[in-house]
Amino acid sequence: MKTFKKLYCYGLLLYAVFTGKVLAQEAKLPTKWTQSAIASKIPFPAYPRPQLVRKDWISLNGKWDYIGGKQAANALNPGTPISFEGKTDQILVPYCPESVLSGIGRKQEINMWYRKTVEIPPTWKGKQVIINFDAVDHDATVFVNGKKAGSHAGGYDSFGINITPFLKAGLNTLIVAAHDPNDGRAPSGKNGPRGDYTFTSGIWQSVWLEPVNENYINNIRLLPDPANSRLRLVVNAAASQVTAIALDGKKVVSQATGKSGEALYIPINNPKLWSPDDPFLYDLKITLIDKSGKAIDEVISYFGMRDIKLSKVKGVVRPLLNDKFVMQVGLLDQGYWPDGILTAPSEEALKYDIEFTKKAGFNLIRKHMKTEPKRFYYWADKLGLLVWQDMPAIWYQDQDTAKTRSTFRKELKAIIDDHYNSPSIITWVPFNENWGAFDVREITDWVKRYDPSRLVNGNSGFNNNPDYQKAAGDPGNGDFVDTHIYIGPNGASKPDGKRAASLGEFGGVGLFVRGHMWPVENNAYSYEPTKQRLTDRYVLLMDQVEQLMQYKGLSVAIYTQTTDVEHEVNGLLTYDRATEKMEIERVREVNQAVINAGKKLNQ
């Protein structure tokens, strides 16, 4: 084995010398998707925005020229692009430069410059060309043929820029400047100076071009209303007529017409309701029509008919899905990867975590301290998982408050807007364990007013607090009384007269699996020596959760966590997703037993 490794390394050295190519660093802990991701010419080739799909588009994922690092030219809102003279690297977009998959693998770049040459298809002549970014951390500035086309601030929400005025015939040069100080003064979650894991920055989700007419559908707002057997639709576009057709497969369910910018109600008689047990999705075709009656834009979308609210079940305040209490049994899902860090190596990998969670009998994931690409939520919608969506934390909320706090509020709204249409998302979580918390009661109320169709958990785990700050504590409003108990679950919060009880985190029991751990000192809240013993412990914890549900009013229990993450070894899966650390059939059996016991409370 040692001889083989020496020959392999020598071969890589010769390859680098004779080709002059920069090679990606060796993965510290590869996944089964690592090599195919590195070799991919176009990572994530599927259309990135499943609820606003156009037929004609070009993915810009793949190799870009790259210059980055603390010594690189300042990339914060530059007025002109750099020249890319001298040594440049090649980066594989959409992987962040800190990841092995990117081909760069350096720590905290801060200043990042990307360059790619593209040719606009002749069939796009006369069209407006939009460049779309699913996410860039944190400040992005886009140049086209040396001219500044636009900019965006915010590391977790998507944006698009019309680059038509700057294009020319033939080849066009795109340059993206990205700046990310990772200083905790903008939302960064675990990806910040007081977070636990590897920093990431720059482009970390898909980039693509698409042609549209001068008047086109910017975005849509979907609100299911099962009680009134209808879907509320608002199309954001310049003044135009709108036609919307709802479909069940190829069968037309109903259609409606109206005006852009105004609410349009599409009848859905005897709606098929969306739930984790039956995640039925309707398709939706939306057409924008000009004054002459000509179709000027068309998008394909989908929606799920579901309702989430609080009500009393046998005198206990509980969350109801489609007017029935469903015990929410979930996993804390941090969405980190040993090869891509915040970005999954492929869509297959992205989908794998959701499929595993379903296989293990859970009906909920709490997406913790980050967002995901829209295709992640598509698979949650499609496969049937409830989602709690965290807002990534800021860390210095009491410094330069006029800027940091307004940045948090702005980016919280942007994230809600970005993922508003996903039926799987049922709860927004503005703050976690008092991290970066400020004006918690006010912000909880604001989120509830801004999106009354969902539940709000204002400060999940309010009973925990970093020792360097004063705790904001229980805001007393929102929809949940939420505590985190390790190991738990005993001691979990109880419902009050207006809010349901949630155990937002518990468990965290670890198991060491040699050969599948991140190369640092590993830890957990507690440990078991074997897979069987860890499973036994989990079954016992869930038996206790069931008791709390039946006799103490508990409605949500979220176990830590889906996978190991860097130093943490308390996942159901190893960090590389190669090993199931519990006996999954037994996990599924007890999870389903608890969920089914919850259903009986409706009788």
N, C-alpha and C positions, 0 to 999 in steps of 0.2 A: 504493500500500500504506500509506504514512504517513497519508494522508487517511482511509482506511478505519479504521485503528487509532484515530485521533482521534475519529471519529464513534462507533465502538464504545464507547470509554471514556466519552464524553459520554452515550451512551445508558444505560450502566450507572449512571452518576451520577444521571441523572434518575430511573431506576427506583428506586434506593435512596432518593432524596429523597421521592418521591411515595408509595412503598409502606411506607417505614419498615423494610424488611426488610434484614437483614444478609446480604451476599453473600459466597460463598466467594471466597478470593483466587484470582488467576489462577495456574494451575499453571505452575511453573518448567519442567517437562518433562512434558507430558501423554502419557498412553498412549491407545490406541484405545478403552479402556474408561472413561476419565475422565468424559466428559460423561454417559454413561448411568448411571454410579454416582452422580454428583451429583444427577441427576434422579430417581433411584430412590426410590419411596415406602417400599419395604421391601427394603433390600439383603440379599443372601444369603437368598432366600425358602425354600430347601430345608430340610428337617429337619436340624438341625445335628449329630446324633449317630447316624451310620449303623449302628453296631453295637448300639444299644439304642433302637429306633424304636417310638414310640407313635403311634397314629392321630390322637389329639385333642391339639391344641396351638395356641398363638398366638405368633407371632413378635413380639418387642418391638423389633426393629430398626427404624430410622426416626428421625424427628425427636423429640428430647427438649429440654426447657428446660435451659439450662446456665449455670452461673456457675463461673469458674475463674481461676486465677492465683496468684502468690505472695502477693498481698494478700487473696485470698479467705479466708473462715473456715477454720480448721484442719479438715482432712478426715480426720485420723488418728484412727480409733476414736472418733468423737464420740458423746456420749450422746443428743443431740437434733439434729434436722435444722435447716437454715437456713430462713428464711421465704420466700426468693425474691422479696423486695420490691425494687422499683427495676428497674434495667436488667438484663435477662437476654438471653443469646444463644440461638440454636437450634443444636444439634449433631446431626449425622447419625451415629447409632450403627449399626455398630460401629467407625467410624473414629476413631482417636485424635485429640485436639484439636490436636496439632501438625501434622496432615496437611491438605492442601488439600481433600480429600474431605469432611472433617468439617464444613466451613463455618466453622471457627474459625481454624486456621492460625497459632497462636501458639507460641512456644518454651517448653518445659519449664514446664508449668502448676503442678506440685506438688500444689496443692489443687484438686479437681474435684468439682462438685456437679451431679447430673443429676436431672431431674424429669419424670415422665410420668404421665398420667392414663389409667387403663384401666377397662373394665367387664367384669366376669367373666360369661361366658355363663350364662343360667339353667339350661342343661343340666348345668352343673358343680355344681349344688346338692348338698350332701352329700358332695362330694369334698374331698380334700386338694389344695391348690394349691401347686405347687412353682415357684419362679422359678429358672431355670438361667442360669448365666453360663459361656461357654466360656473366657473369660480376662479378668481385670481386673488392671491393673498399678498399684500392687502391693497395697495394703491397701484392702479394700472393706467398707463398712458399708451395710446395706440397711434403710430405714425404710418402713413401710406405714401410711398415714394417721396419720403423726406418731409412730408407735411403732417402736422398734428391733426388727427381726425377726431379725437375725443379722449375722455378719461373716465375713471370710475374708482370709487373708494368703497371697500367692503370685501372681506375675505371669504364670505360664505353665501353670497347671493349671485345670481346670474345677471348678465347685462348684454346689450347689443348696441352696436354703433354703426350708423349709416356711413359707409366709406365711399359712396358713389362719386362725390365731387373730386376725389383725389386719385381716381383710377385712370389708367391710360390703356391704349391698345397694346397687346403683347404682354410681356412680363411685368409684374408689379411686385414691389418690395414692401413687405409688411415688417414693421419693427414694433415690438411690445416692450415697454419699460415697466418693470414691477419692483416695488419697494416695500419691504416688510421688516421693520426694526424688531419685531417680536418683543416689544417693551412692556406689554401688558396694559397699554393705554387705549387699545382698541380690542374688540371681542376676539379672543384667541383660545379660550377654553384650556384644555390640557396642553395646547400648543403655545404656551407662554412661559414667562420667566418663573412663575410659581406653579407651573404644571409639572407633570411627572415624566413626560416622554420626550422623544426626539422632536426638536423644532422642525417645522416645515414652512415653506414660503413659495411665492411665485405662482405660476400656472399649475393648478392641481386637479382641474377637471377639463372636460372636452372643449375644443375650439372648432367652430365651423362657419362656413359661408352659406348664405342662401339668397336667391333673387326674389324680389317682391315688386309689385307695382307701387306707384307713388302713394296711393292710399291702400293700406293693408291692415290686417288684424295684428295689432301690437300684442295684445294678450286678452284672455278671457277670464271671467269669474263665474264659477259653478257653485251653486248651493242646492243640494238635494232637499226636498220638502216632502217626505213620505206621507206626513199627516194629511196633506192636501193633494197628494198624488200628482206632484209636478216637480220640475226642475227649473230653478231660477237661473237665467243666463244673462250676463252682461258682456258685450263685445266692445273692447276698447279699440276704436278706429275713428277716422274722420267721418263726417256725416255721410251715412250710406244706409241702404236697406240691408237687412240681415235675414237669411233663411237658415233655420236649424232643423236637422232631421235626426231623431233618435232611433237607433236600431238595436234589435236583439238578433245578433248574428247578421244575416242578410235581410231579415224581416223588418220593415219599417214599423216602428211602434207609434210614432206621431211626428208631427212637424209643426213649426210655428214660424211666423215672420214678424219682424219688428224693425227698430232702428238701432244703429250703433249708439253706444253710450247710455242706452235705456234698458231697464229690466225687461226681459223676454221670458215668458212662462211657457214651458213645454209640458203638455199633459203626459203623465205616465200612469195610465190606469192600471190598477192591480199591480203595483210595482213589485218586482223581484228585489227583495231587500239584500243589501250587502252585509256580510258578517264573516268572521273567521271560519265558521263552519261552512258557509256558502258564499264565497266572495264573487258574487255575480256582478259583472260590469256591462253596462250598456255602451255601445259605440255612439259617437256623435259627429255628424258632418255639418260644418258651419261654412256658409258661403256669404261673401260680401258682394253686393250688387250695386253698380253705379246708377245714375239717373236714367241712362239709356236702357237699363235692363241687362247689361253685360256683367257677367261674373268676373270680378277683378281680384279676388283672393279666395282660396279654399283651404281649410285645415281640417284634419281629422283629430278627434279627441275621444275621450271616454269619461264615464262617471259612474259612481256607485250610489245607490239610494240607501242611505242610512241616516240615523238620527242618534245623537248622544246627548244625554241630559242627566240631571240629578232628580231623584224623587225618593219617596219613602217606600220601602218594602218591609211590611210587617213592623212598621214604626221606626225603621232604621234608614237613615239617609244613605243612598247607594247610587252609583252611576248606572244608568240604564242604556243599553244599546237596543235600538228599535223597540223601546218600551219594556224590555226584559233585563233583569239583572244578569250580567255575565261577570263572574269572578275573573279579574284580570291577573293572570299568572304569567309573569314576564321575565325577561333577561335584560340586564344592563348591557347595552351594546355600544362599545366605544369606537368600533370601526377602524382600528389600527391594524397595520400589516407589517411584517418584518422586512418585506421587500419594497413596498410602495408607500409605507408609513400611513398617511391619511388617504391615500388612493389605492383602491383594490387593484391587483395586477391585471384583472380582466373582468368582463361582465359575468363570465362563468363563476369567477371567484366571488364577485359581489352577490350574485344570486345564491351561492352555496351557503352563506351564513343564514340567509332567510330560510332556505330549504331545511337546513339543519335544525333551526329553531322550531319550525313546524313539525319536523320528524320527532323532536324531543317532547312534543305535546304542549308547548307554550302557545299562548294566543296573543302575546304582547311583546314588543321590544321598546325599551327606552333608549332612544338614540341620544347618547350622552356627550355633551360638550362639543358637538360638531353637527354639520349637516352632511348629506350625501348627494351624489348626482341624482338627477330626477329619475333615472332608470332604477335606482334602488327603491324609490317609493312606488314606482310602477310595479315592481315585483312584489312588494308588500301588498299593494292593491290587488294584484292578480292572484297571488297565492293565498292571501287572507291572513294578515297579521295586523293587529292594532299597533299604533305607533304613538308613543309620547315623544315629542320633539323638544329637546333642550335648546336654550339659547346659549351659545358659547360665552363664557364669562370674560369680563374685563378683570384686571387684578389691582389696579390703582385708582379706584373710583373716587378717592378723596384727594387726588392730585390733579391739578389743572381741570377742575370739575366742569367748567363751562364747555370744554372740549371733549373730555372723556365721557361724560354722562350723555351729552347730546349725540356723540358717536354711537354709544350703546343703543339709545332709543331709536335712532335712524336705522341702524342695522337690524334691530329686532323687528321693526316694521317691514323691512325689506325681506327678511326671511319668512315672515308670515305671508306676505304677498306672493313670494316665490312658490310656496308649497300649499297655498290655500285650497287648491282644487283636489288634493289627494284625499280620497275617502278613508284611507287607513289611518291618517293622523287624526286623533281624537282629543289630544291634550297638548297644550303649550306649557312649557316650564321655563319661565323667565330667569329664575335664579336657583342655584344648587348650593346647599350647605353654607349659605351666607357669602359665598365667594363673590367678591366685587359688588356686593348687594348695596343698593341705595334706593330710597323712595319705593320700597317693595310694595307697600299697600297701594300706593298710587299707580304703579306700573301694572300690578295685578288687575286692578280695576280697568285700566286703559286697555289691556289685552282683551279682557272680557267684553268691553264695549266694542272694540274694533272687530272682534270675531266672536259674536255671541253664539255661533253655531257649534262651538267646541268648549271643552272644559279647560280650566286654567289652574295650574298648581304653582302658586306664586313663589314659594321658597322651599323646594323639596329638601327634606332633611334639615329643617330649621334648627333641630336640636344639636347639630354639629357646627363647629365654627373654628376657623384658623385662629391660633393664639395671638396673632399680630394685630387683630382688629376686634372691635366691639360687634357682637352679633346683632343682626337686624331682627332675628327671631321670627316667631310665627306672625305673619301679617294679619291673621284673623279674618281674612276674606278669601276670595277665590272659591274653588270647589273641593279642595282637599285639606285635611289635617294630615300632614305628611312628615314622618320621622324616618331616620335611617338607624338601624340597630344591627351592629355586628357583635356576635354572630347572629343573634336574634333567633326566632322572630318575636319571642316573648318581650313585652315592653313596648310593642308597636302602638301607635296612636289609636285613639278611639274616635268615632264620629261625634260631632257636636250637632246642634240643632239645625245647622244649615249646610254642613260640609261632610263629605264622605271621608272615611279613614283609609289612608294609604301607607304601606310600608315601602317607601321609594327605593330603598336598598337594604339588603340583608344578605347573610351567608358569607360569601368570600372565602370559603374553605379551600385550601390549596392541596395540590399533589405534585411532587417533583417527578418529571418524566425525562430521564437522561437522554441527551441527543436532540431534544426538542425545546430547549429553553434558550432565551436570550442570554448572551454571554456577559451577565452582570450578576451581582448578588440578588438572588430571587427571594420573594417573600409573599406572605398571605396573612390573613387575620387568624387563621388556625390551619392545622394540617392533618391529613390522614395518610397512612403509609401505602395503601393499595387502592386500586380502582374499586374493588368491592366495598371496602370500608368507607370510601368517599361516597359511594352510592348509598350505602346504609345511612350515612349521616344526612345526606340530602333527603332521603325518604322520611326520616324522622323530622327534619325541619318542616317539610311540607305537611306531614301529619299535624304538626303544631299549628301551621298556617290554617289548616282546615278548621281546627278548634277555634282559632281567633275569628275566622270568617263567620262561623255558625253562632258563636256565643258572645263575641266582643264587637261585632259589627265591621270587621276588616273587609275591604272590598278590592284591594290591590296588593300584590306581593311581587316585588321585583328582585330576583336573585342576581348577585354579582359573581360571575358574569359570563358572556358568551364564550370568549376565548381568553387565554393568557394574554397579557399585554406587557411587553418588555420585562420589567422586573417582577411584575405580578404573575403569580402562578395559580390563580384561583378560578380559571375558566373551566367550562365544560369541555372545551377543545384546547389543545396546545396552540401556541401562538402561530405556528406554521400550518394549522388546521390538519395536521397529519394524524393525530391521535385523539380519539374520544376518551376522555378521562373518567367518565362514568359509564355505567351500564345503561345505555340509552333507552332500551325497552322498559326498564324499571322506572326510569325518570319519566318517560311518557305515561306509564301506567298511573303513577301517583299524581302527576299534573292533571291528567284527565279526570281522575277521581275527585280532585278538589274542584275543578271546573264544573263537573256534573253535580256535585253536592251543592254548588252555588245555584245551579239552575233549579234545583228542587225548592229553593226558597221562594221562587215565583209562584208556587202552587198554593 
